[in-house]
Amino acid sequence: MSADLLGKSALVTGASRGIGFGVAAELLRRGANVVVTARKVDALEKAAEELRGLGHPGEVVAVAGNSGDAEARAEQVGAAVARFGSLDVLINNTGINPVYGSLMEADLEAVRKIFDVNVVAALGYVQEAYRAWMGEHGGAVVNVASVAGLRSTGVIAAYGASKAALIRLTEELAWQLGPKIRVNAVAPGVIKTKFADALYSADEEAAAAVYPMKRLGSPEDVASLIGFLASDESSWITGTTIKVDGGLLATGGI
Ligand SMILES: NC(=O)c1ccc[n+]([C@@H]2O[C@H](COP(=O)([O-])OP(=O)(O)OC[C@H]3O[C@@H](n4cnc5c(N)ncnc54)[C@H](OP(=O)(O)O)[C@@H]3O)[C@@H](O)[C@H]2O)c1
């Protein structure tokens, strides 16, 4: 095991369960100190305890708050710098998807909220991290996008458009923030979490059958890629979106 993030500190948004929790565990495994966030305090505290129980040397600090709230973002970034003295890694993992089906019937307030949390908040976190630490000292940012940001789904269309915007934002940020700060994104296929439950739980075997790898993804599948993108192992990679989709898009389908 390589502790290549030893002495570094990271902020992972939306980390009380699912992919964010897996990413926090991976960054701890690589030696980092980690701030984790989510809206529900109790679940977040419980997740932080579970992360501490993994026995890695890094510290875990939980700071609850909605990623869509500017004050919460400032508090969470500030907590990392105050507690650990730096913020070297930012993982914009929070994402919401309250709109399904026809775009013609979509509630525009709900669509606005999707873009606010999935795109604007991600930029807000980068701005905070830039001001608090990365602008002067550098760092690595990873945005959690989706295969739905690369290919139409017909079902989760507004969400897909927001993830496409996040992918383009990743490229613009990489250009503006290099060479000190690297900015990349990951595009997962269906990962077995609460968020994606409706996409596979009725018939997991059928859902998995369309993947060349013949299984759905796990949070660990995404976390190991994000650990790589957060570390110096990927020091010449920026502005890229890497698929972690069991080969799904290679088939032309989604
Ligand atoms: N699962 C998939 O198949 C899949 C595929 C592609 C991309 N993704 C992306 O992966 C990311 C994580 O998804 P997941 O599947 O791990 O979801 P999940 O299991 O539902 O976990 C979501 C996490 O984010 C927190 N959260 C949700 N809304 C928040 C907000 N507004 N502010 C702060 N925290 C918030 C949740 O805690 P609280 O509810 O307490 O806030 C929870 O900790 C999302 O960006 C999603 O779009 C997922």
The ligand as a MOL file (V3000), in Angstrom:
LIG
                    3D

  0  0  0     0  0            999 V3000
M  V30 BEGIN CTAB
M  V30 COUNTS 48 52 0 0 0
M  V30 BEGIN ATOM
M  V30 1 N -24.6110 5.7100 -7.7610 0
M  V30 2 C -24.4910 5.8300 -9.0730 0
M  V30 3 O -24.8830 4.9630 -9.8560 0
M  V30 4 C -23.8180 7.0490 -9.6510 0
M  V30 5 C -23.4620 7.0130 -11.0050 0
M  V30 6 C -22.8350 8.1220 -11.5630 0
M  V30 7 C -22.5800 9.2280 -10.7850 0
M  V30 8 N -22.9520 9.2330 -9.4670 0 CHG=1
M  V30 9 C -22.6440 10.4510 -8.6950 0
M  V30 10 O -21.9210 10.0790 -7.5460 0
M  V30 11 C -22.1370 11.0390 -6.5170 0
M  V30 12 C -22.4600 10.3240 -5.2090 0
M  V30 13 O -23.5860 9.5010 -5.4130 0
M  V30 14 P -23.9070 8.2160 -4.5130 0
M  V30 15 O -24.4500 7.2120 -5.4280 0
M  V30 16 O -22.7590 7.8760 -3.6420 0 CHG=-1
M  V30 17 O -25.1080 8.7880 -3.6250 0
M  V30 18 P -25.6450 8.3790 -2.1610 0
M  V30 19 O -25.2500 7.0080 -1.7960 0
M  V30 20 O -27.0790 8.7430 -2.1670 0
M  V30 21 O -24.8270 9.3850 -1.2020 0
M  V30 22 C -25.0070 10.7640 -1.3410 0
M  V30 23 C -24.2280 11.4750 -0.2670 0
M  V30 24 O -24.2980 12.8830 -0.4980 0
M  V30 25 C -24.9450 13.5350 0.5980 0
M  V30 26 N -25.7210 14.6370 0.0250 0
M  V30 27 C -26.7720 14.5620 -0.8290 0
M  V30 28 N -27.1970 15.7910 -1.1450 0
M  V30 29 C -26.3940 16.6670 -0.4800 0
M  V30 30 C -26.3100 18.0860 -0.4050 0
M  V30 31 N -27.1730 18.8660 -1.0700 0
M  V30 32 N -25.3610 18.6390 0.3750 0
M  V30 33 C -24.4780 17.8610 1.0640 0
M  V30 34 N -24.5030 16.5200 1.0270 0
M  V30 35 C -25.4520 15.9310 0.2590 0
M  V30 36 C -25.7570 12.4380 1.2930 0
M  V30 37 O -25.9900 12.6760 2.6720 0
M  V30 38 P -27.2560 13.5770 3.1810 0
M  V30 39 O -28.4650 12.9910 2.5370 0
M  V30 40 O -27.2280 13.4800 4.6580 0
M  V30 41 O -26.9650 14.9630 2.7200 0
M  V30 42 C -24.7940 11.2460 1.1270 0
M  V30 43 O -23.7380 11.3360 2.0590 0
M  V30 44 C -23.2280 11.9690 -7.0470 0
M  V30 45 O -22.6360 13.1400 -7.5750 0
M  V30 46 C -23.8660 11.1800 -8.1670 0
M  V30 47 O -24.4350 12.0170 -9.1540 0
M  V30 48 C -23.5600 8.1850 -8.8910 0
M  V30 END ATOM
M  V30 BEGIN BOND
M  V30 1 1 1 2
M  V30 2 2 2 3
M  V30 3 1 2 4
M  V30 4 1 4 5
M  V30 5 2 4 48
M  V30 6 2 5 6
M  V30 7 1 6 7
M  V30 8 2 7 8
M  V30 9 1 8 9
M  V30 10 1 8 48
M  V30 11 1 9 10
M  V30 12 1 9 46
M  V30 13 1 10 11
M  V30 14 1 11 12
M  V30 15 1 11 44
M  V30 16 1 12 13
M  V30 17 1 13 14
M  V30 18 2 14 15
M  V30 19 1 14 16
M  V30 20 1 14 17
M  V30 21 1 17 18
M  V30 22 2 18 19
M  V30 23 1 18 20
M  V30 24 1 18 21
M  V30 25 1 21 22
M  V30 26 1 22 23
M  V30 27 1 23 24
M  V30 28 1 23 42
M  V30 29 1 24 25
M  V30 30 1 25 26
M  V30 31 1 25 36
M  V30 32 1 26 27
M  V30 33 1 26 35
M  V30 34 2 27 28
M  V30 35 1 28 29
M  V30 36 1 29 30
M  V30 37 2 29 35
M  V30 38 1 30 31
M  V30 39 2 30 32
M  V30 40 1 32 33
M  V30 41 2 33 34
M  V30 42 1 34 35
M  V30 43 1 36 37
M  V30 44 1 36 42
M  V30 45 1 37 38
M  V30 46 2 38 39
M  V30 47 1 38 40
M  V30 48 1 38 41
M  V30 49 1 42 43
M  V30 50 1 44 45
M  V30 51 1 44 46
M  V30 52 1 46 47
M  V30 END BOND
M  V30 END CTAB
M  END
